[in-house]
Amino acid sequence: MDVYIAKNDNHAATIEDFVAAMEEGNGVDLSDFRLWYRQAGTPEITVEDRYDPAARQYELTIMQRVPPTPGQPDKQPMPVPLAMGLLGPNGDEMPTRLDGEDAATDGTRVLVCDSERQVFRFADVAAPPVPSVLRNFSAPVKLQGVPLDRLKFLAIHDTDPGGALGCRAAGRDPHSCSTASRRTSKRQSKDRRLPAGMPAGCRRSRIRCHRSTPTSLRRCARPWPMPIVTRPSPPRR
C-alpha cells in the first residue's frame, strides 16, 4: 500500500495501477490474477480428500468450476488463494508439510489453485485430518459439497471464523448446525463482544449473529441507542 499511495496519491488511479503497486511492493507476478477482472462469474470449489495411514500421507484434491455467464460461455480456471489448515481428530491444529518441502508450517497456510483439478499431498500426517479451507474467506468463491458431520466438527473446533461459518460457505441450512453453533458462540463470546449500546438480544458473538434465525436477525436490526444532538436555533432578527 505504501508503493500504491506514493505513486498514485492525488491521481486518478486504475485497477491496473493498484495491481502493479502490489507486484512491486511484494516482489511477485500477479498477471494471472488479472483474470478476476476480465472474466465474470464466481468459482465453485469442491474438496475431496484421502488419507493413507501406511504412508502417513494426506491427499487434498481441489476442483473448481466457473459457471457460464452471458457473453462468456467458456471459462478459464481462476487463480484462487485458498487459506487452509488441518485439524486432528481431537480438534487441535496440525502442522502441514507438502511433499518436497523441508520443514512443516504451523497454523494457516495458503494454497494457490489455478487449474480445474489440483492435488496437494501432505507428508508426515499422523492421523486422518479434517481440512479447514477458505479460512478468513481468502477468496470470493462458493464452497460446495462439504459433509454435514465435517461442518459440525469445524463449527466446534476450528479457531478461524471462515471454518466456523462453513455452513454458509457450503450452502447448508444454518439450522442444521445450530447445536455446534451454540458451542462455538459460547467459546468465542468472551473475545468477540459487541459494543455496549447494542440490545441485549444481540449480545452474542458476531458468528452467532451471522447464523441466527430470521427472528434473531430482526432483533439484531433494531437501532442502537443513539444520543440526541440538539443545536441552538439562530437568533431571530
N, C-alpha and C positions, 0 to 999 in steps of 0.2 A: 504493500500500500504506500510505503514511503516513496518508491520509484514512481508509482502512478500519480501521486499528488505532486511530486516535484516536477514532473513533465507536463501535467495537464491542469494544474491549478489556474483558475481564471480562463480556461479554454473550454470550447465545446468538444468534449471527448466522445469517441465512439466505442463500441464494444471491442473492436479490434485494438484500440489503444489500451483498453483495460487488459486484454489477454496478453498483449505484447509486454506490458509492465509486469504482469505476473511471471512471464517467462524470464524476463531479465532479472527480476528480483530473486527468483528461486533457482535460476540456472537450469531450467527444464524446457523441453519442447512440448508445447500444448497444441500443436497444429491439429492433432486428431480430435481434440475436444471442441474444435470449432464446428464439428458435425452437429453438436447440440443446437447451434444457431441456424444451420442450413436445413435441418430435417425436422419436420413436425412429428408429434406423437410421443407417447410415454412408454418406455420399455417395460415389458412384463418379464419378471425374473422368476425362475423356478429353480429350486435347490434339491439336489439328490446327493446322498452320501452313502459310504460303505466303509466298514471297519474290518481290518484283518488282524485278529488277535495274535496269530503266529508271528507275523512280520512287524507287529506294533505299528501298523501304518493305517492312516485315515485318509480317505479319498473324498474330496468335496467337488461335486460337479455343478457348475453354474450354467444355466441355459437362459438365453434371453430372446425375446421376440418383440418387434416393434410393429404394431398393427398398422395396416394401410390407412392413409388419410386422403381426403380429396386432393387430387393433383399429384399425389405421391403414393402410388400403389405398391412400389417396391422399395423396401427399406434396407439400409445398411445397419449392421450391429453398432450400437453406441458404445463408446468407452465409458464404462460405469465404475467409479471408485466405490468399492464395497468394503466398508469398515466392518470388521468381524472379530470374533474371538471364539474360543472353545470352552465349554463348561463341562466339568467332570460329573460323574453320576451323583455326587453329593452337592453339586451346585457351585463348587469352587472353580475359580478361573484356572485354566491350564495354560502352560507355556506352549507356544507354537513354533515349529521349525519345519520349513518346507524342504523337500528333497533338494540337496545341493547347497543348502545353507550351512554355515559353520556353527552358528550359535542360535539359540532359541530366543523368541521375542515374548516378553511378558505383556499381558493385557491386550489391548486392541491393536490390530494391525490392518493395513489397507491392501486389498487385492484389486487390481485393475482388470476388469472383464471387458474385453474388446472383440469378442467373437461370439457366434451363435451358441457354441458349446465349448466350455473351457473346464479343464480338470486340474485341480490343485491337490498335490499329495503331501501330506504331513507325516514326518518321521518321528519315531520315539514317542508315540502316543500310548500311554499306559493303560487306558480304559476307553470304552466306547464313549465318545463325547457327544454333546449336544451343541450344534453350531448356533451362535448368536450372530445373525447377519443384519446388515443395514443399520448398524449402530450409529447413533447421532443423526439418523436419517441422512447418511452420507451421499445419497443420490436420489433425485426425484423419480423413483421407479415404483412399480407395483409388484409386491412380493406375493407370490401365489403358491397354493398347494402345500402350505405348512400344516402338518397334522395337529389336531386339537390337543393331544396329550403333550406335544412338544411346546405348544404355545403356553399351556398352563405351567409347564416346568420353567419356561423363560419368565413368565409373569411373576413367579415366586422367587426365583434365584438370580435372574440377570440384574446386574448393577447398572446397566445402561438403559436410559428411557426408550431408546429405539427398540431394544429387545422386549422391554416391558409393555410396549404398545404394539406388540406383534399382532394382536387381534385386528387392529385397524389396518395395519400394513398388509396383512394376508387376506383381507376381505371377509374376516369372520364376524359372526354376530357377537358383539362385545358382551352380551348377557351370558353366553356360554362360558366365558372366563371370569364370571363375577366373583366366584369364591377366591380364585387366585388373585384377582384384582384387589379384594379387600385385604388380603395378607400383604400384598405389595404396598398398599396405601398406608397400612399401619407402620411398616418398616421405614417408609420414606417420609412420612409426615413430619418427623422430628426435624429434618433438614430442609424441607421444601415448604415452609409455611408461607401462606399468602398474606397480603397486607392486612393490618389490624382493622381497617374500616370495612372489610368485606362481611356480608351477612353470615350468621352462624351456620347456615346450611351449606356454605361454600368453604368452611374451614376444613379443608382436606388437601391432599397433595394435588398438584397440577395433573398428574397422571390419572388420579381417581376422577377428577372433574372431567377429563377428556373422555373417559369411558362411562360416564354416568348415564342413567336413563334419561329419556327426554324430559321427565318431570324435574329431575335434578338440574338439568341444563337450564330449564326455565327459572329455577331458583337462582342459579348462578348468574342469570341475565339481569337480576334485579340491580338497580343502580346502587353504588356505594353512597354512604352519607357524604355529602359534599357541603363545604362551608358556603354560606350565603354571603356574597360580597355586595355591599351597597355603596353607591357613590353619591356624594352630596350633589343636590341639584344646583345648577348655576344660579347666581343671584338674579332676581328679577330687576329689570330696569324700569 
